[in-house]
Amino acid sequence: MSRDKNEGVPEQGGFIRRCLCQGLAGEQGGMERSLAEVRDRKVMIVRVEAGSGLTSRLLAMGLVPGVHVDVISNPKGCGPLVLGINGSRLIIGKGAAKKIRVA
C-alpha cells in the first residue's frame, strides 16, 4: 500500500498561522496583555493576533509563542519598541506590538 506523504498534514502556511494565533493561550496562567503595554521587562509571547503578512514577518524575526523577549525601550506615546531576543536587538512598531499578546 502506498500512502501520500502529505496525507493528513495541514498546509504549511495554515499550520504555522494556527500555531502563532492559538499560541500558548491555554497553557498560560496569569495576566495576558499586548506587548505595546509592556515597559522595561522580560515577557513571554503567548500568541499573535495578526494577518498573514505580519504573522510571517514576526515568524521570520523569531517572535513566536513561547519565546522570551526583553523589552529594552518602549517610549510612551508613539515610537518603535526595541526588543532583545536571543542576544539580538529588534525594532518593531507600536502597531505590530499591539498584535502580540504576552504574559
Secondary structure in CASP SS format (residue, H / E / C, confidence):
PFRMAT SS
TARGET T0000
AUTHOR 0000-0000-0000
METHOD secondary structure of the structure
MODEL  1
M C 1.00
S C 1.00
R C 1.00
D C 1.00
K C 1.00
N C 1.00
E C 1.00
G C 1.00
V C 1.00
P C 1.00
E C 1.00
Q H 1.00
G H 1.00
G H 1.00
F H 1.00
I H 1.00
R H 1.00
R H 1.00
C H 1.00
L H 1.00
C H 1.00
Q H 1.00
G C 1.00
L C 1.00
A C 1.00
G C 1.00
E C 1.00
Q C 1.00
G C 1.00
G C 1.00
M C 1.00
E C 1.00
R E 1.00
S E 1.00
L H 1.00
A H 1.00
E H 1.00
V C 1.00
R C 1.00
D C 1.00
R C 1.00
K E 1.00
V E 1.00
M E 1.00
I E 1.00
V E 1.00
R E 1.00
V E 1.00
E C 1.00
A C 1.00
G C 1.00
S H 1.00
G H 1.00
L H 1.00
T H 1.00
S H 1.00
R H 1.00
L H 1.00
L H 1.00
A H 1.00
M H 1.00
G C 1.00
L C 1.00
V C 1.00
P C 1.00
G C 1.00
V C 1.00
H E 1.00
V E 1.00
D E 1.00
V E 1.00
I E 1.00
S E 1.00
N C 1.00
P C 1.00
K C 1.00
G C 1.00
C C 1.00
G C 1.00
P C 1.00
L E 1.00
V E 1.00
L E 1.00
G E 1.00
I E 1.00
N C 1.00
G C 1.00
S E 1.00
R E 1.00
L E 1.00
I E 1.00
I E 1.00
G C 1.00
K H 1.00
G H 1.00
A H 1.00
A H 1.00
K C 1.00
K C 1.00
I E 1.00
R E 1.00
V E 1.00
A C 1.00
END
